[in-house]
């Protein structure tokens, strides 16, 4: 895990684990060439970005992040719905 760029603690590590996603997988998606899906504000006014991307093992994930103290914090990550997977694969095909 890249603790200089990413903010990890028990709360977000355990939350990702509930979705069968490791911190390393979330980092791979964000550090790769992800497709930016959405920007929104949380109920508390925190900026949130949602990305689709792929791990080195070919696992397609949706990762939601925020910025805290200059570091990336993955707030959740999970397997996207089929339509979003297809969207990501189309994006990836255009990039090649």
C-alpha positions in Angstrom: 0.0 0.0 0.0 1.2 3.5 -0.8 0.7 5.3 2.5 2.2 8.6 1.2 -0.4 8.9 -1.6 -3.4 7.1 -0.1 -5.0 7.3 3.3 -5.8 3.9 4.8 -7.2 3.0 8.2 -9.2 0.2 9.6 -12.5 1.8 8.6 -11.9 2.0 4.9 -9.8 -1.2 4.7 -12.6 -3.2 6.4 -15.3 -1.5 4.2 -13.5 -2.5 1.0 -13.0 -6.0 2.4 -16.8 -6.3 2.8 -16.9 -5.9 -1.0 -14.0 -8.4 -1.6 -11.7 -5.6 -2.6 -8.2 -5.1 -1.2 -6.5 -1.7 -0.7 -3.9 -2.7 -3.3 -6.7 -3.4 -5.9 -8.3 0.0 -5.2 -4.9 1.7 -5.6 -4.2 -0.2 -8.9 -7.5 1.2 -10.3 -6.8 4.8 -9.3 -3.1 4.7 -10.4 -4.0 3.1 -13.7 -5.9 4.7 -16.4 -9.4 4.8 -14.9 -12.6 6.1 -16.5 -14.0 9.0 -14.4 -17.7 8.2 -14.0 -19.1 10.8 -11.6 -18.4 13.7 -9.3 -20.7 14.5 -6.4 -20.7 15.8 -2.8 -21.4 13.5 0.1 -24.1 14.4 2.7 -21.4 16.1 4.7 -20.2 18.2 1.7 -17.1 16.1 1.0 -16.1 15.9 -2.7 -16.4 12.4 -4.1 -15.2 11.0 -7.4 -16.2 7.7 -8.9 -13.9 5.7 -11.2 -14.1 2.5 -13.2 -10.8 0.7 -13.8 -9.1 -2.7 -13.9 -6.5 -4.4 -11.7 -3.5 -6.2 -13.0 -5.4 -9.4 -12.6 -8.2 -8.2 -14.9 -10.7 -7.5 -12.1 -13.0 -4.5 -13.1 -13.9 -2.3 -10.1 -15.7 0.8 -9.3 -13.8 2.9 -6.8 -15.1 6.0 -5.0 -12.5 8.4 -3.6 -12.2 11.7 -1.7 -9.2 13.8 -0.9 -8.2 14.3 2.7 -5.1 16.1 3.8 -3.6 15.9 0.3 -4.0 12.1 0.1 -6.5 9.9 -1.7 -9.0 8.1 0.5 -10.9 5.2 -1.1 -14.4 5.4 0.6 -15.7 2.3 -1.2 -14.9 0.0 -4.0 -16.9 -2.9 -5.5 -17.7 -4.9 -8.6 -19.7 -2.6 -10.9 -23.0 -3.5 -12.5 -22.8 -5.1 -15.9 -23.7 -1.9 -17.8 -20.8 0.0 -16.1 -18.4 -2.9 -16.9 -19.5 -2.6 -20.5 -19.0 1.2 -20.4 -15.4 0.7 -19.0 -14.6 -1.9 -21.7 -15.8 0.5 -24.4 -13.6 3.2 -22.9 -10.6 0.9 -22.7 -11.1 -0.2 -26.4 -11.1 3.5 -27.5 -7.8 4.1 -25.6 -6.0 1.4 -27.6 
